[in-house]
Structures are given as C-alpha cells and as structure tokens.
Amino acid sequence: MNFDDTLQEAEFRATARAWIAANAPKQYEEELRKSSLGRTQLKNANILEVAKAWQKKKADAGWACLHWPKEYGGRGSSPIERVIWQQEEGPFGQLSRMFIIGHGMCGPTMMAFAREEHKRAYLPPLASGEKVWCQLFSEPAGGSDVAGLRTRAEKDGDDWVINGQKIWTSGAHYSDYGILLTRTDPTVPKHKGLTMFFLDMKSPGVEVRPIKQASGASDFNEVYFTNVRIPDHQRLGEVGDGWNVSLTTLMNERSAIGAAVSTGFPELFEYCSSLMLDDGPAIEDRAVRAKLASWAAKASGLKYTSMRAISALSKGERPGPENSIGKLVAGSMIQDVATYALDLQGAAGVISGAEDSELAGRFQAMLLRAPGTRVEGGTDEIMRNIIAERVLGLPGDIRVDKDVPFNRILTKGRG
C-alpha cells in the first residue's frame, strides 16, 4: 500500500485544511480535543446545537457528506477524499458523531431503496445536519438477532399500521426521522417476512423513553409504536424484502462504527507519561511498559487494517465484512484499557487535583460506556461469526430456526 497522497489528493488536502482553519469553531477546539468515549460534551454550550451549526456551515460550502452525490447534498468526492477530510477535520470531527447514524447508515439505505422524490426531499437536510435520523432495529426479544424482531406492520388501505417496541435506539430522543424494520408476514421464516420503512419520529403514536445509563447519560432509548400510520410510499424496498434492505444498513453500520471506535490507547499513554507511582514514573515501570507495548501493537494493527480498507476505497472497491475486525478489537480493547487505567489509580481514584481529574476522569467515563460499544452495531459474538464465516470461510453457525415459519418458533411461555 502506498500511503502518500497523489498530486490531486495533496491539492484536495491543502484546500480542506485551509477551509477548516478559516471556518472551524475554534472556541471549542480544546474541549473537543480532550473529549473521549463516554465523555464528549461542552461546558457552556449545547453540543447538538454546535454540531448542527458546524454541519450546516460545511454543507453551505460543499463540505458535507463528501462522497454523496451533489443532488443529495454531497460533494461527489472520491472515497479517499472523504478519508482525507476526516483526517484534516481533527477534533472538530467529534461534532460529526452526532450524525453518524444518519450519514453512515440511514443515508446510504435511503439512496439505495427510497423513491427518487424522497431522496431529493430528505437527503439534503440530512447531509446538512438540519434533520437528524436514527435506526430502529433492536428489540427486547431480538437484539443482535435482528431477524427475530416482533414489531408488526399491517396493511390498511394505502397505509401501514405499526405496533411494537424498539430498544437501544441511539439518539432517538433528538431525532427527526428514522428507518424502521418491521414484521409484515409471520407465516414465513423469520428472515423472509420483514419490511422496512422510514418515518417521522414526531408521528402520532410514537413514544420515546430515554434509558438512564450507569454513567448518568442517556444516549440510548426505548421507542414504542401504538397504531402508528406510515404511508406505503415510505416503504424501502419490496414487501417481505426487509432483510436484504437491512443488510445495506448493517454493512454500512459496521463500517461506520468500526472506523469511529476509539481504543483509548492515546489517552492511556498520555496518562502514564504523567502518572507517578510509588516507585517512580509509571512510564518507566516494566509492567506498565509491557502493557503499553501490547496495546500499541494492537492499535497499530487496527490502523493498518483500516488503511487496507482505505486502499480498497481508493481503487473503487467496496470494503467487505472485514470492517467487523475493527469494531471487535477496538470495543474490547477500550474496556481493558479503561480498567487498567483505573487499576493504576488505585486509591487515587478519589481524584483531587484539577489536572488529575481532567485526565483520570476520562477512564471512568470510558469504562462505563465501553459495554455499550461492544453491543451496538452487533455484539462481539456476532462480529466473530461474521469474520469466521465471511472473511475466513469457516462453516456457518448452526441455526435451528432458519427455515421455520416465525409464528412456529418456540418462545418462552409459548409452545
């Protein structure tokens, strides 16, 4: 792989760098630079409002959703130019995380399956950050088993009537629209009776309940649907073909999440460089250095695995299920890193100094948020199955309910 920019890419990088330097919200740069998993916030501003303002500014200048077609609010740039932009945006890219589901998952699904008039009406406001989207897949009885969902959609004239519940929906409490996977035919095997729609999250009958997390934050939500009506023209794909439609969403989801998950290693290295243990600086302790070396190797492996995907993009290829590697490794690594950092603190976990609080507090937030990272976008077990079956070519997992009609599958309390 050649990591050097071509002349065209170097010119694009210089243009992007100059625009960001002249337009980025510099007043938030230091806070954004210090942010980490589980702790991205601004002390004196609403981060969603700041993110929307930055996204709109980018859109007005043609820097939003670079790889999207121009008619849908993008720039029509190459995939590699999108990567260059992300590198140059630096800490201000933290603001884009507010739109990762809409831009990385909902948008590509709409482009692939929505009617043309809907693409032109809904995608530009999504690209500009004026409208926020969420993804309504997981349910209490079917988390990573997406095809096990029970939310019903029943045809009534030109509408579909939706009843059911979703859970762990990121950002639903501030979303304007969402893509929704439902069951339209329970008499066929579970993967074959699904249909996908998009809907207005302010529709009558939609109730959003934020879930309080251990960290005190509420990033995830329960969403209830009671006789919610969705016009048939908001259907994505054919009736009963929702599983194939959802694969587009899921592949983009794992690519977006895998590329965005941090490892916690830079923060740990910085912390160890300033931490004093009983027998001297932590960075000079052999045990600490061994741990850092191991995680440095993993972080490097993730970097070059990501570079492999970037190289594929630059050649016009589509990255495949190997994107699951990034999410699987980084998700568990950040939990291990945060746990080790708190072990190093020991009794000093009762933080006193302002500087110590700033650094060490990162790891408390990381540890509390890490389990969510390992679940969202597919659990570790799902990632391992994808890698085993689709990357390594190993035999598929045993699925005893694969060809059984959904309404014949035995569940607790039924049978």
DAKACOR-V681838 format. One record per residue. SS is DSSP state (h for helix, s for strand, l for the rest). Layout:
BEGIN
ss={SS/SS}
END
This chain:
BEGIN
ss={l/l/l/l/l/l/h/h/h/h/h/h/h/h/h/h/h/h/h/h/h/h/h/l/l/h/h/h/h/h/h/h/h/h/l/s/l/l/s/l/l/l/l/l/l/l/h/h/h/h/h/h/h/h/h/h/h/h/h/h/l/l/l/l/l/l/l/l/l/h/h/h/l/l/l/l/l/l/h/h/h/h/h/h/h/h/h/h/h/h/h/h/h/h/h/h/h/h/h/h/h/h/h/h/h/h/h/h/h/h/h/h/h/l/l/h/h/h/h/h/h/h/h/h/h/h/h/l/l/l/l/l/s/s/s/s/l/l/s/l/l/s/l/l/l/h/h/h/l/l/l/s/s/s/s/s/l/l/s/s/s/s/s/s/s/s/l/l/l/l/l/h/h/h/l/l/s/s/s/s/s/s/s/l/l/l/l/l/s/l/l/l/l/s/s/s/s/s/s/s/l/l/l/l/l/s/s/s/s/s/l/l/l/l/l/l/l/l/l/l/s/s/s/s/s/s/s/s/s/s/s/h/h/h/s/s/l/l/l/l/s/h/h/h/h/h/h/h/h/h/h/h/h/h/h/h/h/h/h/h/l/l/l/l/h/h/h/h/h/h/h/h/h/h/l/s/s/l/l/s/s/h/h/h/l/h/h/h/h/h/h/h/h/h/h/h/h/h/h/h/h/h/h/h/h/h/h/h/h/h/h/h/h/h/l/l/l/l/l/l/l/l/h/h/h/h/h/h/h/h/h/h/h/h/h/h/h/h/h/h/h/h/h/h/h/h/h/h/h/l/l/l/l/h/h/h/h/h/h/h/h/h/h/h/h/h/h/h/h/h/h/h/h/h/h/l/l/l/l/h/h/h/h/h/h/h/h/h/h/h/h/l/l/l/l/l/l/l/l/l/l/l/l/l/s/h/h/h/l/l/s/l/l/s/l}
END
